[in-house]
Amino acid sequence: MAGQSRKWMILVATIWIQAFTGTNFDFSAYSSAFKSVLGISQVQLNYLAVASDLGKVFGWSSGLALMYFPLWVVLFMAAFMGLLGYGIQWLLIRNVLTLPYFLVFLLCLLAGCSICWFNTVCFVLCNQNFPANRPLAISLTVSFNGVSAALYTLAANAIDPSSNAIYLLLNALIPLFTSIASLIPILRQPSLDPLPTDAVRRDSLIFLFLNFLAVITGLYLLLFGATTSDGTTARILLSGAIFLLIFPLCIPGVVFAKNWFRHTIHTSFRLEGSSFILVDADDLELHKELLSRHASSIGPIGVVNGSLTHLLSDNGSVIAITRQKTGEIEGCCQRMMVKDQLAMLGEEHPAGVLVRRFDFWLYYVAYFCGGTIGLVYSNNLGQIAQSLGQTSNTTTLLTLYSSFSFFGRLLSAVPDYIRAKFYFARTGWLTIALLPTPIALFLLAVSGTALALHVGTALVGLSSGFIFAAAVSVTSELFGPNSVGVNHNILITNIPVGSLVYGYLAAVVYDANISSGGLGNIMSESAVCMGRDCYFLTFVWWGCISVLGLASSTLLFLRTRHAYDHFEQNRRSAQLY
């Protein structure tokens, strides 16, 4: 009974860690000041943003550390990496010391690496304490990572709204304090026995309540996160946000009381229709068995009454397809649809097999041309606002992006909640989530108004937030839950690559417009571009690239929907017996 309540304390601690360690999302709040102090160009500033994102490439190092150190030690190693990386950057922006550009690059890399280590700790905690509801636990906690920028904006306004350097100081200290606050629940981590089905369903209801509370938190931060009122009001608003983050601590007491009530007073209350488990091992085995029987029943010749038939290889791939008309030559589009097509979900793909999968590269391109553009957009938000004469609204835009990214991450869990009544392949949801990005970017290209900037920022945040949170589940479903750690790290290598490519493109366009007549000026010893042309071509290029990502995601959905449909049919058939 005590173990069940303690696991919810661990979940709350994980929420705290995620909420205060998304420190890369507030880069745009101090990037202009950082550029001015260091006296660097926009291209060089872009390289610093790339360095922060490049930390994701070294995410594997946290897994290696967990092989030799306890979880709490890895947590504090991440905290001290952030303290060193952001702390020295704070000293730089305050002109306390000076360092060569290369060392500043390494500091940004170290700070970015700390974020990956924090994420690894959170994933491990969710896997260990919520094996049955792992997707819901990961989706909920990862969502709070998107709200970090809004929380830091609130904290900065409460302490010193006139200082951009305060963000770096907060980035250095708050994750360390959060790690200290989370230490006791992590050290008292219970050893949990497998839960019965009814207990798993009751846990799902608690997750539903936590998601409802998360929506309230997001709305609160959206409405009040960028309020630049007097210090007293800002501190009251910050206290309200902290209360919303602490409030879930009541759940362990509620769980304990509920268990006592159930053991003391008889109840016949039951929960039906829960379908929150992503890829259950037993369902997966049943799915494979049914597919094998189906393949053997149709024989080696794949034509049944002239209809389309899939012939399965040992690894579940489609190896032959026939069409209704004998001798019909397959076109290029058809070959693209069926080549190396997945026939089942949850099949394990080692790294060597993964990189030879066409579906993986479709997925990679969709992420690279969708979610990663959203991240680079947030890195450039400070300069975008400055170029359009919206410098005073930078914190408002940062809070807007952060809040809608948070809502997008929460929405990524909707397919799990409505699965019993409305089932749609998760790759289809991914395609829908990519739609707002090209709309937002083309809107920003055709209009430089404050309204367009706010709407575009909200749409990009919503889209990228959904993709970031849904990616772990999609990777697990398509390429195997046991291989998700390695496979997802391979997938997110697109983030530093995209950060470099998209950021460099934006920086070149930005610097080119400084040197062209009438568009640039000199501000605080650093070149600053002013006007719509500073990012016009960037938005056009990003919009076209995002359309490519949308097309890639659509093709991925068309190639995988049959595997999703088979899995769902088999799962529902199993529930009838």
Solvent accessible surface area in square Angstrom, and as a share of the most:
residue,aa,sasa,rsa
1,M,95,0.42
2,A,50,0.39
3,G,18,0.17
4,Q,37,0.16
5,S,12,0.08
6,R,66,0.24
7,K,1,0.00
8,W,2,0.01
9,M,62,0.28
10,I,1,0.01
11,L,1,0.01
12,V,2,0.01
13,A,1,0.00
14,T,1,0.00
15,I,4,0.02
16,W,36,0.13
17,I,1,0.00
18,Q,2,0.01
19,A,0,0.00
20,F,27,0.11
21,T,2,0.01
22,G,0,0.00
23,T,4,0.02
24,N,13,0.06
25,F,11,0.05
26,D,1,0.00
27,F,15,0.06
28,S,2,0.01
29,A,11,0.08
30,Y,6,0.02
31,S,0,0.00
32,S,33,0.21
33,A,25,0.19
34,F,0,0.00
35,K,7,0.03
36,S,30,0.19
37,V,58,0.33
38,L,43,0.21
39,G,52,0.50
40,I,18,0.09
41,S,44,0.29
42,Q,4,0.02
43,V,28,0.16
44,Q,67,0.30
45,L,3,0.02
46,N,12,0.06
47,Y,71,0.27
48,L,1,0.00
49,A,6,0.05
50,V,10,0.05
51,A,0,0.00
52,S,17,0.11
53,D,2,0.01
54,L,52,0.26
55,G,0,0.00
56,K,32,0.14
57,V,53,0.30
58,F,78,0.32
59,G,7,0.07
60,W,144,0.50
61,S,23,0.15
62,S,0,0.00
63,G,33,0.32
64,L,84,0.42
65,A,9,0.07
66,L,46,0.23
67,M,139,0.62
68,Y,157,0.60
69,F,95,0.40
70,P,74,0.46
71,L,24,0.12
72,W,103,0.36
73,V,34,0.20
74,V,0,0.00
75,L,0,0.00
76,F,32,0.13
77,M,67,0.30
78,A,0,0.00
79,A,0,0.00
80,F,110,0.46
81,M,33,0.15
82,G,4,0.04
83,L,51,0.26
84,L,95,0.47
85,G,0,0.00
86,Y,9,0.03
87,G,16,0.15
88,I,43,0.22
89,Q,3,0.01
90,W,65,0.23
91,L,52,0.26
92,L,5,0.02
93,I,15,0.07
94,R,134,0.49
95,N,111,0.57
96,V,101,0.58
97,L,61,0.31
98,T,124,0.72
99,L,57,0.28
100,P,82,0.51
101,Y,69,0.26
102,F,133,0.55
103,L,74,0.37
104,V,1,0.00
105,F,45,0.19
106,L,70,0.35
107,L,17,0.09
108,C,6,0.04
109,L,32,0.16
110,L,50,0.25
111,A,1,0.01
112,G,2,0.02
113,C,16,0.10
114,S,2,0.02
115,I,10,0.05
116,C,11,0.07
117,W,20,0.07
118,F,4,0.02
119,N,36,0.18
120,T,29,0.17
121,V,0,0.00
122,C,1,0.00
123,F,55,0.23
124,V,34,0.20
125,L,1,0.01
126,C,2,0.01
127,N,65,0.33
128,Q,99,0.44
129,N,2,0.01
130,F,6,0.03
131,P,83,0.52
132,A,27,0.21
133,N,4,0.02
134,R,68,0.25
135,P,11,0.07
136,L,1,0.01
137,A,0,0.00
138,I,17,0.08
139,S,11,0.07
140,L,2,0.01
141,T,0,0.00
142,V,18,0.10
143,S,0,0.00
144,F,10,0.04
145,N,11,0.06
146,G,1,0.01
147,V,0,0.00
148,S,0,0.00
149,A,0,0.00
150,A,0,0.00
151,L,3,0.01
152,Y,1,0.00
153,T,0,0.00
154,L,1,0.00
155,A,8,0.06
156,A,1,0.01
157,N,5,0.03
158,A,4,0.03
159,I,103,0.52
160,D,53,0.27
161,P,80,0.50
162,S,102,0.66
163,S,22,0.14
164,N,71,0.36
165,A,10,0.07
166,I,17,0.09
167,Y,6,0.02
168,L,0,0.00
169,L,48,0.24
170,L,13,0.07
171,N,1,0.00
172,A,1,0.01
173,L,60,0.30
174,I,32,0.16
175,P,5,0.03
176,L,22,0.11
177,F,117,0.49
178,T,12,0.07
179,S,0,0.00
180,I,95,0.48
181,A,56,0.44
182,S,0,0.00
183,L,41,0.20
184,I,115,0.58
185,P,16,0.10
186,I,8,0.04
187,L,102,0.51
188,R,133,0.49
189,Q,54,0.24
190,P,15,0.10
191,S,113,0.73
192,L,49,0.24
193,D,115,0.59
194,P,130,0.82
195,L,55,0.27
196,P,82,0.51
197,T,86,0.50
198,D,64,0.33
199,A,14,0.11
200,V,17,0.09
201,R,62,0.23
202,R,41,0.15
203,D,12,0.06
204,S,2,0.01
205,L,81,0.40
206,I,23,0.12
207,F,0,0.00
208,L,86,0.43
209,F,83,0.35
210,L,5,0.02
211,N,17,0.08
212,F,127,0.53
213,L,15,0.07
214,A,1,0.00
215,V,58,0.33
216,I,68,0.34
217,T,1,0.01
218,G,0,0.00
219,L,83,0.41
220,Y,43,0.16
221,L,0,0.00
222,L,49,0.24
223,L,126,0.63
224,F,79,0.33
225,G,0,0.00
226,A,18,0.14
227,T,43,0.25
228,T,95,0.55
229,S,44,0.28
230,D,87,0.45
231,G,28,0.27
232,T,81,0.47
233,T,50,0.29
234,A,1,0.01
235,R,127,0.46
236,I,114,0.58
237,L,24,0.12
238,L,39,0.19
239,S,68,0.44
240,G,21,0.21
241,A,0,0.00
242,I,60,0.30
243,F,122,0.51
244,L,24,0.12
245,L,6,0.03
246,I,80,0.41
247,F,77,0.32
248,P,6,0.04
249,L,64,0.32
250,C,55,0.33
251,I,8,0.04
252,P,13,0.08
253,G,46,0.44
254,V,89,0.51
255,V,7,0.04
256,F,100,0.42
257,A,56,0.43
258,K,60,0.26
259,N,17,0.08
260,W,144,0.51
261,F,92,0.38
262,R,80,0.29
263,H,138,0.62
264,T,79,0.46
265,I,83,0.42
266,H,167,0.74
267,T,61,0.35
268,S,95,0.62
269,F,138,0.58
270,R,171,0.62
271,L,37,0.18
272,E,118,0.53
273,G,50,0.48
274,S,29,0.19
275,S,10,0.07
276,F,25,0.10
277,I,59,0.30
278,L,9,0.05
279,V,12,0.07
280,D,43,0.22
281,A,73,0.56
282,D,111,0.58
283,D,35,0.18
284,L,15,0.07
285,E,105,0.47
286,L,54,0.27
287,H,0,0.00
288,K,57,0.24
289,E,77,0.35
290,L,55,0.28
291,L,11,0.06
292,S,68,0.44
293,R,145,0.53
294,H,96,0.43
295,A,27,0.21
296,S,87,0.56
297,S,87,0.56
298,I,34,0.17
299,G,24,0.23
300,P,114,0.72
301,I,124,0.63
302,G,3,0.02
303,V,67,0.38
304,V,65,0.38
305,N,154,0.79
306,G,28,0.27
307,S,48,0.31
308,L,82,0.41
309,T,10,0.06
310,H,54,0.24
311,L,32,0.16
312,L,45,0.22
313,S,34,0.22
314,D,158,0.82
315,N,72,0.37
316,G,4,0.03
317,S,6,0.04
318,V,10,0.06
319,I,113,0.57
320,A,37,0.29
321,I,25,0.13
322,T,50,0.29
323,R,98,0.36
324,Q,140,0.62
325,K,150,0.64
326,T,143,0.83
327,G,71,0.68
328,E,83,0.37
329,I,158,0.80
330,E,48,0.22
331,G,39,0.38
332,C,84,0.50
333,C,105,0.63
334,Q,34,0.15
335,R,122,0.45
336,M,84,0.38
337,M,52,0.23
338,V,28,0.16
339,K,137,0.58
340,D,43,0.22
341,Q,6,0.03
342,L,3,0.01
343,A,12,0.09
344,M,20,0.09
345,L,2,0.01
346,G,0,0.00
347,E,25,0.11
348,E,61,0.27
349,H,1,0.01
350,P,83,0.52
351,A,41,0.32
352,G,40,0.39
353,V,50,0.29
354,L,0,0.00
355,V,64,0.37
356,R,175,0.64
357,R,6,0.02
358,F,66,0.27
359,D,0,0.00
360,F,2,0.01
361,W,107,0.38
362,L,16,0.08
363,Y,1,0.00
364,Y,34,0.13
365,V,50,0.28
366,A,1,0.01
367,Y,8,0.03
368,F,39,0.16
369,C,3,0.02
370,G,1,0.01
371,G,0,0.00
372,T,0,0.00
373,I,0,0.00
374,G,0,0.00
375,L,3,0.01
376,V,2,0.01
377,Y,0,0.00
378,S,1,0.01
379,N,10,0.05
380,N,11,0.05
381,L,0,0.00
382,G,3,0.03
383,Q,2,0.01
384,I,1,0.00
385,A,0,0.00
386,Q,22,0.10
387,S,4,0.03
388,L,36,0.18
389,G,54,0.52
390,Q,32,0.14
391,T,79,0.46
392,S,103,0.66
393,N,47,0.24
394,T,17,0.10
395,T,33,0.19
396,T,48,0.28
397,L,0,0.00
398,L,0,0.00
399,T,2,0.01
400,L,27,0.13
401,Y,1,0.00
402,S,1,0.01
403,S,0,0.00
404,F,53,0.22
405,S,1,0.00
406,F,0,0.00
407,F,27,0.11
408,G,0,0.00
409,R,8,0.03
410,L,14,0.07
411,L,83,0.41
412,S,5,0.03
413,A,3,0.02
414,V,52,0.30
415,P,13,0.08
416,D,4,0.02
417,Y,48,0.18
418,I,59,0.30
419,R,14,0.05
420,A,46,0.36
421,K,194,0.82
422,F,110,0.46
423,Y,51,0.19
424,F,63,0.26
425,A,4,0.03
426,R,15,0.06
427,T,0,0.00
428,G,2,0.02
429,W,47,0.16
430,L,5,0.03
431,T,20,0.12
432,I,87,0.44
433,A,11,0.09
434,L,3,0.02
435,L,80,0.40
436,P,23,0.15
437,T,2,0.01
438,P,9,0.06
439,I,103,0.52
440,A,0,0.00
441,L,0,0.00
442,F,75,0.31
443,L,56,0.28
444,L,8,0.04
445,A,3,0.03
446,V,107,0.61
447,S,26,0.17
448,G,22,0.21
449,T,78,0.45
450,A,39,0.30
451,L,132,0.66
452,A,6,0.05
453,L,0,0.00
454,H,48,0.21
455,V,61,0.35
456,G,0,0.00
457,T,0,0.00
458,A,13,0.10
459,L,46,0.23
460,V,0,0.00
461,G,0,0.00
462,L,47,0.23
463,S,2,0.01
464,S,1,0.01
465,G,0,0.00
466,F,18,0.08
467,I,2,0.01
468,F,24,0.10
469,A,7,0.05
470,A,3,0.02
471,A,0,0.00
472,V,24,0.14
473,S,14,0.09
474,V,0,0.00
475,T,2,0.01
476,S,6,0.04
477,E,9,0.04
478,L,0,0.00
479,F,1,0.00
480,G,0,0.00
481,P,28,0.18
482,N,134,0.69
483,S,23,0.15
484,V,34,0.19
485,G,45,0.44
486,V,91,0.53
487,N,1,0.01
488,H,26,0.12
489,N,54,0.28
490,I,43,0.22
491,L,1,0.00
492,I,18,0.09
493,T,46,0.27
494,N,0,0.00
495,I,6,0.03
496,P,5,0.03
497,V,74,0.42
498,G,0,0.00
499,S,1,0.01
500,L,78,0.39
501,V,74,0.42
502,Y,2,0.01
503,G,0,0.00
504,Y,99,0.38
505,L,46,0.23
506,A,0,0.00
507,A,1,0.00
508,V,65,0.37
509,V,15,0.09
510,Y,1,0.00
511,D,39,0.20
512,A,55,0.43
513,N,22,0.11
514,I,33,0.17
515,S,98,0.63
516,S,49,0.31
517,G,76,0.73
518,G,84,0.80
519,L,47,0.23
520,G,30,0.29
521,N,69,0.35
522,I,131,0.66
523,M,77,0.34
524,S,76,0.49
525,E,159,0.71
526,S,8,0.05
527,A,36,0.28
528,V,9,0.05
529,C,0,0.00
530,M,60,0.27
531,G,26,0.25
532,R,109,0.40
533,D,69,0.36
534,C,0,0.00
535,Y,5,0.02
536,F,78,0.33
537,L,92,0.46
538,T,0,0.00
539,F,7,0.03
540,V,45,0.26
541,W,135,0.47
542,W,0,0.00
543,G,0,0.00
544,C,67,0.40
545,I,37,0.19
546,S,2,0.01
547,V,69,0.39
548,L,104,0.52
549,G,0,0.00
550,L,34,0.17
551,A,58,0.45
552,S,10,0.06
553,S,0,0.00
554,T,51,0.30
555,L,28,0.14
556,L,0,0.00
557,F,32,0.13
558,L,53,0.27
559,R,0,0.00
560,T,0,0.00
561,R,95,0.35
562,H,82,0.37
563,A,1,0.01
564,Y,4,0.02
565,D,59,0.31
566,H,73,0.33
567,F,5,0.02
568,E,6,0.03
569,Q,109,0.48
570,N,20,0.10
571,R,18,0.07
572,R,100,0.36
573,S,48,0.31
574,A,33,0.25
575,Q,113,0.50
576,L,148,0.74
577,Y,223,0.85
